[in-house]
Amino acid sequence: MIESNHVVLWNRCLDVIKDNVPETTYNTWFAPIVPLKYEDKTLILQIPSQFFYEILEEKFVDLLRKTLYKAIGEGTKLMYNVMVDKTSIPNQTVNLEASNRSTAVTPKSIIGGNKAPSFLQAPAVQDLDPHLNPNYNFENFIEGYSNKLSRSVAEAVAQKPGGTAFNPLFLYGASGVGKTHLANAIGTKIKEIYPEKRVLYVSAHLFQVHNIRILYAITRPTTLLTFTRRLMY
């Protein structure tokens, strides 16, 4: 097999992927990918943004890995070439290896993790599922001119939680610029440095849902009692 024929290899992968995802998903997340190189058993794919990279890692990395093994061979590695600045000539890019996970956070089901704390004994640290995405860490965060300050501040917060001037830390920006990535990276780094600390990541949507449920329960005493029992048991 000629290793330089990366286009042929990626087209083989696309044939497999087409059979495993809906057409809209394929056109949105796989058609825009550009194969750049295949060498040392590593396929390098160029993708248009960090947001694109995060979606692939969160939703499709297992499909990509299995497809590479099937279409190219066992042990094939995947490398992303992520476009950071499309305005520069040539375009500024960053290479990231697939699935650079943090070992400090492992997604798992916690038995009794949603129980209300006892007045006599606080729950153990390991009983709280932080709901962090281990794929989102500082090591694979793509730093550019627009988010350099945000990354520096986020790392400072993670190194000394509650001990900086940025407390609370508020991140604002357009969709796809890395807010979710940074928020998870802060939590993940805190767990790496201070494993005894309790960290909980809650999305705005989930926060809204829980608040609506509580407000609904307050207006109906029987519902409130049921809701409280669910929390405790």
KELUM-269741 format. One record per residue (C-alpha): chain; residue in one letter; x, y, z. Coordinates in Angstrom, 1 decimal. Layout:
! residues N
REC   chain   res        x        y        z
REC       A     A        X        Y        Z
...
***
This chain:
! residues 233
REC   chain   res        x        y        z
REC       A     M      0.0      0.0      0.0
REC       A     I      1.3      3.5     -0.9
REC       A     E      1.2      5.5      2.3
REC       A     S      1.0      8.8      0.5
REC       A     N     -2.3      8.0     -1.2
REC       A     H     -4.2      9.5      1.7
REC       A     V     -7.2     10.6     -0.4
REC       A     V     -7.9      7.0     -1.4
REC       A     L     -7.7      5.8      2.1
REC       A     W    -10.0      8.5      3.4
REC       A     N    -12.5      7.8      0.6
REC       A     R    -12.6      4.2      1.9
REC       A     C    -13.4      5.4      5.3
REC       A     L    -16.1      7.7      4.0
REC       A     D    -17.8      4.7      2.3
REC       A     V    -18.0      3.0      5.7
REC       A     I    -19.2      6.1      7.5
REC       A     K    -22.0      6.7      4.9
REC       A     D    -23.5      3.4      5.9
REC       A     N    -23.4      4.2      9.6
REC       A     V    -24.8      7.8      9.9
REC       A     P    -27.7      9.7      8.5
REC       A     E    -27.1     11.7      5.3
REC       A     T    -27.5     15.1      7.1
REC       A     T    -24.9     14.0      9.7
REC       A     Y    -22.5     12.8      7.0
REC       A     N    -22.8     16.1      5.0
REC       A     T    -22.4     18.2      8.1
REC       A     W    -19.6     16.5     10.0
REC       A     F    -17.7     14.3      7.5
REC       A     A    -18.0     15.8      4.0
REC       A     P    -16.1     19.0      5.0
REC       A     I    -13.1     17.0      6.3
REC       A     V    -10.0     17.1      4.1
REC       A     P     -7.3     14.3      4.2
REC       A     L     -3.8     15.8      4.3
REC       A     K     -1.4     12.9      4.8
REC       A     Y     -0.9      9.3      5.8
REC       A     E      2.4      8.2      7.2
REC       A     D      3.7      6.1     10.1
REC       A     K      0.2      4.5     10.4
REC       A     T     -1.3      7.9     11.1
REC       A     L     -4.0      9.6      9.1
REC       A     I     -4.0     13.4      9.3
REC       A     L     -7.4     15.1      8.7
REC       A     Q     -7.9     18.8      8.4
REC       A     I    -11.1     20.1     10.0
REC       A     P    -12.4     23.7      9.9
REC       A     S    -12.6     24.7     13.6
REC       A     Q    -12.2     23.8     17.2
REC       A     F    -16.0     23.4     17.5
REC       A     F    -15.8     20.8     14.7
REC       A     Y    -13.0     19.0     16.5
REC       A     E    -15.0     18.9     19.8
REC       A     I    -18.1     17.5     18.1
REC       A     L    -16.1     14.8     16.4
REC       A     E    -14.4     13.8     19.6
REC       A     E    -17.6     13.9     21.7
REC       A     K    -19.9     12.1     19.3
REC       A     F    -18.0     10.3     16.5
REC       A     V    -14.5      9.4     17.8
REC       A     D    -15.5      5.7     18.3
REC       A     L    -17.0      5.5     14.8
REC       A     L    -13.9      7.1     13.3
REC       A     R    -11.5      4.7     15.1
REC       A     K    -13.5      1.6     14.1
REC       A     T    -13.7      2.9     10.6
REC       A     L     -9.9      3.5     10.4
REC       A     Y     -9.3     -0.1     11.6
REC       A     K    -11.7     -1.6      9.1
REC       A     A    -10.7      0.5      6.1
REC       A     I     -7.0      0.9      6.6
REC       A     G     -5.9     -1.6      9.3
REC       A     E     -5.5     -2.3     13.0
REC       A     G     -3.4      0.2     14.9
REC       A     T     -4.1      3.1     12.6
REC       A     K     -3.9      6.4     14.4
REC       A     L     -5.9      9.6     13.8
REC       A     M     -4.5     13.1     14.0
REC       A     Y     -6.6     16.3     13.5
REC       A     N     -5.2     19.4     11.8
REC       A     V     -7.5     22.1     13.2
REC       A     M     -7.8     25.5     11.5
REC       A     V     -7.4     28.2     14.1
REC       A     D     -7.1     31.4     12.0
REC       A     K     -8.6     31.4      8.5
REC       A     T     -7.7     35.0      7.9
REC       A     S     -3.9     34.5      7.9
REC       A     I     -2.0     33.4      4.9
REC       A     P     -1.3     30.5      5.1
REC       A     N     -4.1     29.5      7.4
REC       A     Q     -2.9     29.0     11.0
REC       A     T     -3.5     25.4     12.1
REC       A     V     -2.8     23.1     15.1
REC       A     N     -2.3     19.4     15.1
REC       A     L     -4.2     17.4     17.8
REC       A     E     -4.1     13.7     18.4
REC       A     A     -7.5     12.0     18.7
REC       A     S     -8.9     11.3     22.2
REC       A     N     -6.5     13.2     24.4
REC       A     R     -8.5     12.4     27.6
REC       A     S     -7.7     13.4     31.1
REC       A     T     -7.5     10.4     33.5
REC       A     A     -8.7     12.6     36.4
REC       A     V    -12.3     12.4     35.3
REC       A     T    -13.9      9.1     34.2
REC       A     P    -17.5      9.2     33.1
REC       A     K    -19.4      6.6     35.2
REC       A     S    -22.7      5.9     36.8
REC       A     I    -22.7      6.9     40.5
REC       A     I    -25.0      4.9     42.8
REC       A     G    -26.7      7.3     45.1
REC       A     G    -24.8     10.2     43.6
REC       A     N    -28.0     12.4     43.6
REC       A     K    -28.9     11.8     47.2
REC       A     A    -29.4     14.9     49.5
REC       A     P    -26.4     15.2     51.9
REC       A     S    -27.0     13.9     55.4
REC       A     F    -26.9     16.4     58.2
REC       A     L    -24.6     14.1     60.1
REC       A     Q    -22.2     13.1     57.4
REC       A     A    -21.3     14.8     54.2
REC       A     P    -21.2     12.6     51.1
REC       A     A    -17.7     11.3     50.1
REC       A     V    -16.0     13.0     47.2
REC       A     Q    -16.2     10.0     44.9
REC       A     D    -20.0      9.9     45.4
REC       A     L    -20.5     13.0     43.3
REC       A     D    -20.4     12.6     39.5
REC       A     P    -18.8     15.9     38.2
REC       A     H    -20.4     15.5     34.8
REC       A     L    -17.2     16.7     33.2
REC       A     N    -16.2     15.8     29.7
REC       A     P    -12.6     14.4     29.9
REC       A     N    -12.0     15.2     26.3
REC       A     Y    -12.2     18.9     27.1
REC       A     N     -8.9     19.8     28.8
REC       A     F     -6.2     22.5     28.6
REC       A     E     -3.8     20.2     26.8
REC       A     N     -6.1     20.0     23.7
REC       A     F     -7.6     23.5     23.9
REC       A     I     -6.8     25.4     20.7
REC       A     E     -5.4     28.7     21.6
REC       A     G     -5.8     31.7     19.3
REC       A     Y     -5.6     35.4     19.4
REC       A     S     -9.2     35.8     20.4
REC       A     N     -9.1     33.4     23.4
REC       A     K     -5.6     33.6     24.7
REC       A     L     -6.6     35.8     27.7
REC       A     S     -9.6     33.5     28.5
REC       A     R     -7.4     30.5     28.6
REC       A     S     -4.8     32.2     30.9
REC       A     V     -7.5     33.3     33.3
REC       A     A     -9.1     29.8     33.3
REC       A     E     -5.8     28.1     34.1
REC       A     A     -5.3     30.6     37.0
REC       A     V     -8.7     29.7     38.3
REC       A     A     -8.0     26.0     38.0
REC       A     Q     -4.6     26.3     39.8
REC       A     K     -6.1     28.3     42.7
REC       A     P     -9.9     27.8     42.8
REC       A     G    -11.6     30.6     44.8
REC       A     G     -8.3     32.3     45.3
REC       A     T     -8.2     34.6     42.3
REC       A     A     -9.8     37.9     41.4
REC       A     F    -11.9     36.1     38.9
REC       A     N    -14.4     34.7     41.3
REC       A     P    -16.9     34.1     39.9
REC       A     L    -15.5     33.7     36.4
REC       A     F    -17.9     34.7     33.6
REC       A     L    -17.1     33.6     30.0
REC       A     Y    -19.0     35.2     27.1
REC       A     G    -18.6     34.6     23.4
REC       A     A    -20.2     33.4     20.2
REC       A     S    -21.1     29.7     19.7
REC       A     G    -18.1     27.5     18.9
REC       A     V    -15.3     29.6     20.4
REC       A     G    -14.5     27.2     23.3
REC       A     K    -16.6     28.3     26.3
REC       A     T    -17.8     24.8     27.1
REC       A     H    -14.3     23.4     26.5
REC       A     L    -12.7     25.9     29.0
REC       A     A    -15.4     25.4     31.6
REC       A     N    -14.8     21.6     31.5
REC       A     A    -11.0     22.1     31.4
REC       A     I    -11.2     24.2     34.6
REC       A     G    -13.1     21.4     36.4
REC       A     T    -10.9     18.7     35.0
REC       A     K     -7.7     20.5     36.1
REC       A     I     -9.0     21.1     39.6
REC       A     K     -9.7     17.3     39.9
REC       A     E     -6.2     16.6     38.7
REC       A     I     -4.5     19.0     41.2
REC       A     Y     -7.1     18.7     44.1
REC       A     P     -8.7     15.3     43.9
REC       A     E    -10.4     15.8     47.2
REC       A     K    -12.4     18.8     45.9
REC       A     R    -16.0     18.4     44.7
REC       A     V    -16.6     19.6     41.2
REC       A     L    -19.9     19.7     39.4
REC       A     Y    -20.5     20.9     35.8
REC       A     V    -24.1     21.9     35.1
REC       A     S    -25.2     23.2     31.6
REC       A     A    -27.5     26.2     31.5
REC       A     H    -30.2     24.0     30.0
REC       A     L    -30.0     21.4     32.8
REC       A     F    -29.9     24.2     35.4
REC       A     Q    -33.1     25.7     33.9
REC       A     V    -34.9     22.4     33.8
REC       A     H    -34.2     21.7     37.5
REC       A     N    -35.3     25.2     38.5
REC       A     I    -38.5     24.8     36.7
REC       A     R    -39.2     21.5     38.3
REC       A     I    -38.5     23.0     41.8
REC       A     L    -40.8     26.0     41.1
REC       A     Y    -43.5     23.6     39.9
REC       A     A    -43.1     21.4     43.0
REC       A     I    -43.3     24.4     45.4
REC       A     T    -46.7     25.3     44.1
REC       A     R    -48.0     21.8     44.8
REC       A     P    -47.2     20.4     48.3
REC       A     T    -47.7     16.8     47.3
REC       A     T    -45.4     17.2     44.3
REC       A     L    -42.8     18.9     46.5
REC       A     L    -42.9     16.0     48.9
REC       A     T    -42.4     13.5     46.0
REC       A     F    -39.6     15.7     44.5
REC       A     T    -37.8     15.8     47.9
REC       A     R    -38.1     12.0     48.4
REC       A     R    -36.6     11.5     45.0
REC       A     L    -33.6     13.6     46.0
REC       A     M    -33.1     11.8     49.3
REC       A     Y    -33.7      8.3     48.1
***
